[in-house]
Structure formats: C-alpha cells, structure tokens
Amino acid sequence: GLCVVATMPRELCNLMVGQCGNQVGSTFWQQLCLEHGIGDDGTLQPFATDTAGDCKDVFFYQADDHKYVPRALLIDLEPRVVDRIRKGDQKNLFNPENIYVHKEGSGAGNNWANGFSIGHEISDTLNDMISREVEGSDSFEGFVMTHSIAGGTGSGLGSFILENLSDHWPKKLVQTYSVFPANSKKGGEDGVVVQPYNSLLTMKRLTLCADCVVRLIRSSNALAGWVRPCPSAVEC
C-alpha cells in the first residue's frame, strides 16, 4: 500500500467512476484492506497494528464505531456493478452516503457526450459528496480516480469530474488509473465502435487536468482478473 511520510496523514480520496472504474476500485480496496489488516466490514483484525505509522489514515477514516471507512466515492450512471458491490463481500465497507447511482439508471450508452452532459446535471450532488470528503480530512492531499476511457460514463462523466476537480480544487493532486482499450480492428474487444472518439476526448482532459496518469490496458492478463465482462455491451 501507499504510505505517505509526513508529520500528519496526507489524505487521498478515491473516485470510482463507471462500471470499469468501480470494478478496478473495488479490487483496489480489497487489496488495501488486506495489507492493513482491515476486514470486509471495516473492523481491524486482531493481528493488525493500530498505530499512526501504518498510514491507514491516508485512505481510511475511523467512524464513531471505530470501524475503518474508505475515503472513496462510488459513482455510476447505471446500477449493475455498484449493486454487485453493495451485495458482495464489501457491502458493509463503504459509506452509503458516498455511493451515487443516477436515478434513471440507464447509463451513458457508450457515448462520451451523454456522460459529460449528465455530469453538468448532477454536478451539485457530486460536489457535495466530494466536498464532504475533502473537508472531513485534516490535511487533504488529492484525488485518485479509477475509470475507463472507452465507454460513456468513465470517459464522459470522468472527463467532467476531471475538469470539475481542476476548477474547484486546483491545488490538489489528481492521479488517475485509466483503463485504455486494447488495439483492435473491430472497434475494440467489446465491440464499442465509438470508443476511439470517447478515448480521444477523454485523453484531452487527462492531459489538461491530471497530474499523473497510470495507463492500464483492457486486455492485459493482470487487468482481466480485476474487470469482469458485463452481461451486455460494456458501459465503462
């Protein structure tokens, strides 16, 4: 896990955007919990250390019941993956107030413009959620966003969020773990014909608004274990 050496924790907030972003983010938190000895329900395991040197406060905060809660927002425009997390092993890990699924639940239709447009519509809600995490930190450092650049939500809504972070929190670091589509003559392994356009529009925002971009390739063996195919067209 990442440990920030400082006189006090420099907190980071994970923004999990779209189906792919939530799948990668869920695995990320699974690993963080494992490394810090935190159970799926946020309780500290008997063998784990409860010391400041463990740097848990970078990614977690302690609730009133002493359980560790991820500094994370789960954001999607359709409910399938988020519902899977809500019903799975991590159902008692995340703060329910930090989960946002669009009321229509129809996704962005693999369309960057749809995702970006919906971002404008829900900006106040998202800003309130993000502000709550930032203001609840002692020494907030920045954001870590997980998303895909090929679908509609991770690309379009993700792009809106990147611009929004740059506008509202310009002095905070922004790092992304961005899932790039595999090279294919058929419009990508998921058959999304418009993914080159979604990707290009998103890469512009990554260039302008992110301090660091970690590129993950959709078809890599390592990533294949993180991101399970959705039952229909992938809406990352």
Secondary structure, 3 states (H helix, E strand, C coil): CCCCCCCCCCEEEEEEEHHHHHHHHHHHHHHHHHHHCECCCCCECCCCCCCHHHCHHHCEEECCCCCEEECEEEEECCCHHHHHHHHCCCCCCCCHHHEEECCCCCCCCCCHHHHHHHHHHCHHHHHHHHHHHHHCCCCEEEEEEEEECCCCHHHHHHHHHHHHHHHHCCCCEEEEEEEECCCCCCCCCCCCCCHHHHHHHHHHHHHHHCCEEEEEECCCHHHHCCCCCCCCCCCC
